Amino acid sequence: MRKLENSELDRKTVTDFKQSEKTPLVLILDDVRSLHNIGSVFRTADAFLIEKIYLCGITATPPNKEIHKTALGATETVSWEHAENAVDLIEKLKKEQIITLAIEQVENAVFLQDFIPKTNQKYALVFGNEVYGVAQEAVAACDGCIEIPQLGTKHSLNISVSAGIVVWDIFQKMNWPK
């Protein structure tokens, strides 16, 4: 077994990425404080051809040196927009027939492994603050909630880890194998 060189990975150019058909997912980061978490979510979004990221509330926006450290250029490929208020954004997306799902531990949440995405449906996934999670007002505005099962002593995962787990799971349910 031999590790592949970067030149062998057949990666897209920025232009190729922008012209590619996107996975019908948008990500909403609401009041995410860590610039490294924001950059990591951009990098995950790039890896899975995510349509767009919305950066809400106090979530920092590119260009930013600290975001760039973990995004490694993904802020140039993934479409993004700042929205002042996540609840207003959720309501707007719902009017566009996008199903909105908070990634949070709530009553009647669907466990991630039990979530089956509908064919030809776009979803918006809401990820919250590192300490408080998704705000109750945003949870209430969403169409539903997905929970990542956790069996240890901690009650949450890092937001960038949560995004990676959820995006991968839904991506593969929507697209894999092609």
N, C-alpha and C positions, 0 to 999 in steps of 0.2 A: 504494500500500500504506500502511495506517495502523496504528500500534500500538494494540492494544486497551486500553481502560481497565479497571481492576480490576472495576468494576461490570458489565462486559460478559462476564466470564469464567465466569459461572454456577458459582461454587465452592460446594461443600457447606458446610453449617453443621457445627458439632461434632456436633450431634445426628444430622444426616443421615449424617455419616461413620460414627458408631458403629452406625447401623442398616443401613448398606450391606453388601451381600454382599462379602466380602473375597477377595482373591487368596489361594489356598491355599499361602502361603509364610509361614514364620516365620524370623526372623533371630536368630542367636546371636552376640553380641559377647563374645569371651573375652579378658579382661585388656587391653582397649583403654584406653590411657592418656590420649589426647587428648580433652578435653571437646568440642572443636570437631568432631572426627570423630564422636563419639557423636551430637551434635546434627544433623550432616549426614545421618547414617544415619536418624535419626528423620524428617527432612524428606523423604528419598527414600521411606521407608516410607509416609508420608502420601500422597505423590504417586501411588503405585501400589497403594493400599488393602491394604497388607500386614497380615496377621492379627495378628501380635504380634512384639515384640522381647524377647529374653531378654538381660539384662545380667549377665555372669558374672564371678566372681573380683573383681579390682580395678576393673572397669569401673564408673565413677560412675553414679549414678542421679539422675533428676529428683526434686524440683525443684533446679535448679542454675543459677545466673546464666550461667555459661560455656556450658553445654549449650543454654540458651535462646537465646543469641546466634545460633546457627546453626540451631536447630530451629524458631525463629519460631512457637512454639505447637503444633508437631506432637507434643510430649509430652502434650498434652491430648487428642489425637485417637487416636493409635496406642496400642494396649494394650501394656503392658510389665510385666515381672516380673524381679526379681533372683534369680539362682540362684548359690549359692556355688561349685559345681563343674560345669564344662562337661561333663565325662565322665559324671557322674551324670545330668545333664540329657539328654544324647544318648541314654543307655540308656533313660531314661524315655520320651522321644519315640519311640524305636524300638518300644517296647512298645505305643504308641498307633498303630502302623502308619504313622508318619511316616518318610519316607526322609530320612536325614541325609547331607548332603554338605559336606565341608570345601572351602573355596575356597583351594587351596594347590597348590604345585608339588611333586608327588610322582611316584614310579614308577607307571605305568599310569593316570595321571589322564586324564580325558576333557577334550579341549579344549572350551571353552565353545560354540564354533560347532557342535560335533558333538553336544552334549547335547540330547536330545529328551525333554521331560517327558512322563510317562505321563498319560493322561486320567484325571480324577477322583482324582488322587493329591496329597497334601499333602507338601511338602518343607520341611526345615529346613536353612538355609544357615549354615555356621559360618565366621565371620571372626575372625582372630586379632590378636595384638599387633602394633603398628607396626614393631617391630624383629625379632621372632622368628617372626611369623606364627602359624599354628595349631599349638598344642602337639602333639608326636608322639602323646601319649596320646589326645588328641581325634581326631587323624587316624585312629589305629588303631580307635577306637570307631565311626567313621562307616561308613555303607554304601558310600561312594565319595567321589571327589574330582573337582572341576572345576578346570581351570587356564585362566587368561586368557592367551592367547598374547601374548608380548612379543618385539619384534624389536630393541630398542635395546640400550644398554649397561647399563641398570639391571635389577635382578633382581626388582623388585616395584613395585607401585603403592600409593598412599595407600589406607588401608582404606576411607575414605568414597568414593573414586573406584571402587575395586573393587566395593563394594556397589552403587553406581549402575549400573555396567556389567552386573553379573551379574543384578541385579533387573530391569533393563530388558529384557535379553535373554530371560530366562525368562518374564517377564510377557507380552511380545509373542508368545512361542511358545505360551503358554497362552490368551491372550485376544484377540489382535489379528489381523484385525479382528473385531469383535463382530457 
